[in-house]
Amino acid sequence: MATADTTLPAGAPHSADDVVADPRRRDYMQIGAVAFAGIGAGVIALPLINSMNPSADVLALSSTQVDLSAIQPGQSIKAEFRKQPLFVRNLTPAEIAAAGAVPADSLRDPQTLEERTKAGKTNWLVTLGVCTHLGCVPLGAGEGENKGPFGGYFCPCHGSAYDTAGRIRSGPAPLNLAVPEYEFTSDTAITVG
């Protein structure tokens, strides 16, 4: 009986254990695949992350300039800051005295007028025009509007009344009108935000 020739050509592997792939080629392929996947993930993630950035119109509203020169003592104006009403009030000496006569510890949200205004500029009160109860816009900043029993602001939605310093005095609102970050850029102008 004839036997099969089991001789292999020279250089051919003799068994499965003798088959060894080139390790450098495998490493190159793995690094290439990981790099390709990483670049692909970056290409997909970059527009997604960029879509979460604020739009140009929001960035333009991130600060507001307010000219104070036309606001007479005792007057208020309404402006807009980040799509919310902003009240800027030029307090009279009588309004400043009335706010100072109220002991801060008797208030629901204890703050003095000095804590709510800039040093040396206590006549300028800058607040957001949003009631701290449910977000209604209080009256009192416009000409002839109801200023409430304390001469400041009055929220017509649920009856919260604020004094001339924008502090809550009666009604359901838990906090004073919020004072945003602002600075005087001159004696007659402020930048809010």
C-alpha positions, 0 to 999 in steps of 0.5 A: 500500500502506498503511503502519502507523502507528508513532506512539506515544502521548505519553509512551510509550517509543520503544525498550527503551533508553528503558524505565527502572524507578524505581531507588528502588523496586528498592532498596526491594525489595532492602532489604526482601527482605534484611531479611525473610531476615535476620529469618527466619534470626534466628527460626530460629537463635535457638532452635537457639543457645538449645538449646546453652545448659546446662540448668537442672540443669547450671547448678545443679550448676556449684558445690558447697558442702561443709560441713567441720565434720563431717570429723574429722582423718584422715577423707574424704568423698565429695561430687558436683561436676558429676556427678563424685565429689569427695573432701574429706580432712582430713589429719592432721599425720602425713599432712601430714608423710608427703606433705612427706617425698617429694621432688617431683622423684621423682614422676611428676607432680611437685607438693608438698602446698602446691601442691595445697592452699590457703595456711594450709589444708594439712590440707584436700585437695580432689580430683576422685575420678576416676582419671587413667588411665581414669576409674574412681573410686578407693577410700579416701574411704569408711570402711573402704575400701582406701587403697592402699600409700601411705595415700591412694587406690587405684584398683581397676580397674588398680591405680593408687595415690595418696598422702595428697596425691592424687599418683600413686605407682604404677600406670598413671595418668599424673597426680595426682588433679585439684584443682578450683577451690575457695575457703573461704567460712568456716573450715568451708565451701568452694565448689567451682567 
